[in-house]
Each structure stands twice: as structure tokens, then as C-alpha cells.
Amino acid sequence: MRRPLPGSVTGGHGRHGTAHVVPEKKEKSMTLTMERMRRALDRTMRDERGASTAEYAITVLAACGFAAVLVALLASGEVRELLMGIITAALSKGS
């Protein structure tokens, strides 16, 4: 039996009354390449190695930033006076 040429329509008809089209070799290799790329991307996206290390690093950076802001606020004279006033008022009401 002879093989049909790529891209040609075979004489038989499919289940739904449509003619069978033989896919071209280039189209088939492109489909395989796309499938391999999709599988590689799926594997890469599911790989979570190092994710917890990155999360810890971001948390530590955020904590350091927050601490720097608090130090800057508490070092200013206005905030220090405000806090001392609150503490003095709270202690004087307790006695």
C-alpha cells in the first residue's frame, strides 16, 4: 500500500463524513516541540526549591526596614516628648 503525500487528502472519509488530511511532517515536529516546551515549563513552574529561603529573606528585609523606621521615629525629639508625656500621665494616674 502506498503512503499518501504530506498535506494531501486521502480517499477515505472519517466518521463524520469529512476527508482525512495527512499532516505535514513539519507541522508534526512543531507540535512535538511545543509539547516538550510545555512539559518543561510545567516542571519548572512546579519546582519550589529555594522558595522558603526567598520567603525568609523577604521577611528579614521587611523586618529590618520596619526597625529602621521605628528607630528614626523614636530618635526624633517630638516623638520622644510625646512618649514621655504618655508614660508620665499613665504613671501619675496610677498613684
N, C-alpha and C positions, 0 to 999 in steps of 0.2 A: 504494500500500500504506500502510495506517495504521500509525503508530508506537504501540507499547503504552505505557500509563501507567507512570511510575516506580513500582517496588515490586510491579508486577503480574506474574503468572505467564503466560508465553506458552503458546500451544497446543502448540508442538513439544516434542520430547523430545531430550535430549542423547545422547551416545554411550553413556552408562551407564544409560539409561532414566530419567533424572531430568529434571524440568521446568526450563526456563530461567527464571531470575528476573532481571528487568531492574533493575539497580542504581539506587538513587535518586541524583539529582543532588548532593544534599548529601553523601552517602557518597563519591561520586567526587571531589568537591572536597577533602574531608578527606584522602583517600588521596593526592592530589596534593600537598597542603600538607605532609603527613608525609614524603613522599618528598623534597620540596625541603629540608625541615629536616634530614633525614638526610644529604643530599648536602652541605649547608653545614657541618654538624658534622664530617663526614669531612674536608672541605677544611681546616677549622680545626685539627683534631687532627693532620693531616699536616704542617702548616706549622711548620717548625723555625727560622724566622728569629728570631735573638736567643738561641737555645738555648746556643750556645757562650759567648756573653757572660755569661749567667747562670751557666754552669758555672764560668767563670773567677772570677766574683765570689764564688761559694760557696767555691771553693778558697782564694782570698785571705783571706776571712774566717776559714776554719778555720786557716790558717797563722798569722794574727795571734793568734787565740785560743790556739793551741799555744805561740807565742812568749811570750805574756803569762804563761802558766802556768809556763814554764821560767824566766822572769825572777823570778817570785815565789818559786819553789823555790830558785833559786840565791842569792837575796838573803837568805834566812834563814840565821842563824848555824849551826844544826845541820847543814844540808846542806853548807855551806862547810867546816866542820870535817871532815865525813865525806870529802868530795872531797880535801881537803888530806892527810888520813891515807892515802887510797888512793894518791895521787900520790907521797907521801913514801916509802911502803912499796915501791912499784914502782921508784922510782929508787934506793933503798938496796940492793935485791936485785940490781940490775944491776951494781953495782961490786964 
